[in-house]
Amino acid sequence: MDCSEELFERAKKVLPGGVNSPVRAFRAVDLHPRFISRAEGAYIYDEDGNRFLDYVCSWGPMILGHNHPVIRQAVEKAVKDGLSFGAPTRREVEIAELMTRMVPNVEMVRMTSSGTEAVMSALRLARGATGREKIIKFEGCYHGHSDCMLVKAGSSAVAEEGAPSSAGVPAGTAKDTLTAQYNNLPSVQALFDQNPGRIACVIVEPVAANMGVVGPDPGFLQGLRQICDKEGALLIFDEVITGFRLAKGGAQEFFGVRADLVTFGKIIGGGMPVGAFCGSRALMEQVAPCGPVYQAGTLSGNPVAMAAGLAQLTYLNEHPEVYTRISASADYLAEGMRKAAAEIGAGVQINQVGSLVAPFFTPDKVDNFADAKHSDLKKYAQYFAKMLAQGIYLAPAQFEAMFLSDAHSEEDLEKTLCAVKAVLAQMYS
Ligand SMILES: *Cc1c(COP(=O)(O)O)cnc(C)c1O
């Protein structure tokens, strides 16, 4: 038994499934997880001293690579002054000012401690501001684990009410969340038609990155904007993954579409637990203590977390070439993977938007969650195990993204493509 296995056995006795977040348990790939002891640049090291080239990047935050000196030094400096005060601090003002400069249509910011909280609060604000109760989300989009987001389409003939997708979510909560199909505007319009004047908002991942990676078809996000304007509903971009990743200004800048509210997480914390929801002054001043929409957090705007986030955002703001570089790396990787699959005759789709990449083990185009579910999950598990054996650490589940960072070098990409070729050749021989 290696150290990871030993720790996992201990972990399973005291943590449900041995983990604090389900995907980490490696169940989708039928292996035991590696326990990570440290990370540097594009590499993570496990408790047994194995080194892996990392394409999880903590699920996105480590866009500059692991243990980046600029962020580490900012945190070390902040720690010396104390860990938490429960009172306002200078860095909260500085990060909010910076965000309003970097992100279009953002005049005010409220920090939270996770993406889940940011989304939950943005939805409450959308409901409070419109005085409407129903919300629309898309099948296969993930928005954290708040009750009203753990919902699937209802099975009733009219499908007018959502149904819980997790035990413990009350039916009464789920019914107000309606589910549309990603990249399908008529499915959104139909929900508005069935619920005239009752829908507060549409929430969408502008690039769906929790069903593998599925980009918006041309016109999809613009169409959502038009429908929301026509129906008097708010458009929420959940940019917990895409924020500060697709571009400095996130998906709004990248696709040129305006959202009313934007949620952030992951990159915004530089690896510390941070989230945020943002929007116009008029909307954000509906939030307590200015307005009637209650929202709070004991550790929100935590000084150490703000130091990490501020350092990372400042670096990105001052080094826009990071975006050109990681997108070019992802182009190169995706193209190389497509070529490898074609040469071997493997029916694999490689989806990519900016620095997000995902392979699907299906010969067909993947444009929504129903398509993504055609992917052969057993093949993904095989692929994952073989890549891991080659020293490449991918997301341990099909319905996740590969995250590139600025620390992934040309040599790393070559190494990855070599492994992809070898692994696909084995799998499809
Ligand atoms: C990760 C994620 C969340 C939830 O963020 P947590 O910090 O894990 O609570 C919400 N929305 C999207 C799009 C995400 O990828």
The ligand as a MOL file (V3000), in Angstrom:
LIG
                    3D

  0  0  0     0  0            999 V3000
M  V30 BEGIN CTAB
M  V30 COUNTS 15 15 0 0 0
M  V30 BEGIN ATOM
M  V30 1 C -16.8890 25.7380 -9.0350 0
M  V30 2 C -18.1080 26.4170 -9.5230 0
M  V30 3 C -19.0630 26.9640 -8.6390 0
M  V30 4 C -18.9960 26.7360 -7.1620 0
M  V30 5 O -17.8960 27.3300 -6.5880 0
M  V30 6 P -17.3850 26.7720 -5.1450 0
M  V30 7 O -16.2790 27.7180 -4.7860 0
M  V30 8 O -16.9410 25.3690 -5.3950 0
M  V30 9 O -18.5300 26.8500 -4.2220 0
M  V30 10 C -20.0900 27.7070 -9.1650 0
M  V30 11 N -20.2030 27.9030 -10.4920 0
M  V30 12 C -19.3230 27.4000 -11.3730 0
M  V30 13 C -19.4730 27.6990 -12.8190 0
M  V30 14 C -18.2600 26.6150 -10.9180 0
M  V30 15 O -17.4170 26.0680 -11.7960 0
M  V30 END ATOM
M  V30 BEGIN BOND
M  V30 1 1 1 2
M  V30 2 1 2 3
M  V30 3 2 2 14
M  V30 4 1 3 4
M  V30 5 2 3 10
M  V30 6 1 4 5
M  V30 7 1 5 6
M  V30 8 2 6 7
M  V30 9 1 6 8
M  V30 10 1 6 9
M  V30 11 1 10 11
M  V30 12 2 11 12
M  V30 13 1 12 13
M  V30 14 1 12 14
M  V30 15 1 14 15
M  V30 END BOND
M  V30 END CTAB
M  END
